[in-house]
């Protein structure tokens, strides 16, 4: 069974200024590392489709979608918040970023692939039902989760989030939904200031202090996440793959390594093999040191593909 590498050229056209760390070069860093390591030879590259309005409305409000359309600039930038801007290509990029997850779900559920990595931007896990924030426009992983629950009538879906920042938007969208178990660790106190305490019992949030190392984070996965996940028995596992907890990334102060990302991914894949017929779809979130991002994403994809 193949691992899909889902992306789209439009994702490189969205940019928020030369000063901004969430830049098109992030995708180039990942692609270059996958190519240099030989991993691209073992992946099937797929061009992401556009998510449709009905897909976005499962998790976002109509008012928010209309607001984005009304303020999309023909040139220059429109500021949604001090860190999140629209340019002339942003909404196209955001639509294919969300659409990548739909393609992943369909291919995996229809037996055409086992796993998928969605190398897309803008990222998504901070986007709230009616608000962009934290570089995120549409909540890509939430759009895919809601689609899987709706179209395929899944009853137990897990969301894993190992970004250095809490996935507040994803939590807000699924808090209290017993079909979804979200497991995350994140630096705290830190942006966006949420997650402690969790919003609902189906949110397994583990806030950690700055400078927490990979050994401690692995222990959290082994001792806290995995027992809960094994009891939940997800039918599909989604990953918000943020690589900004890497010790070389100055957007946060955690101390993960390339090997830590590989190890966590291996644990998630092994769980999915037991409970979910191997179904795993991963979505790029953070990661801003380009060297660390490329290496970590390659380690993650290698583990996804069992190479």
Helices and strands as residue ranges (DSSP letters): E 3-7, G 9-12, H 25-36, G 39-42, E 43-47, H 53-56, H 62-71, E 78-81, E 84-86, H 90-109, E 115-118, H 140-151, E 157-161, H 168-174, E 180-187, E 203-208, H 214-220, I 221-225, H 226-232, E 236-241, H 258-275, E 280-284, H 290-304
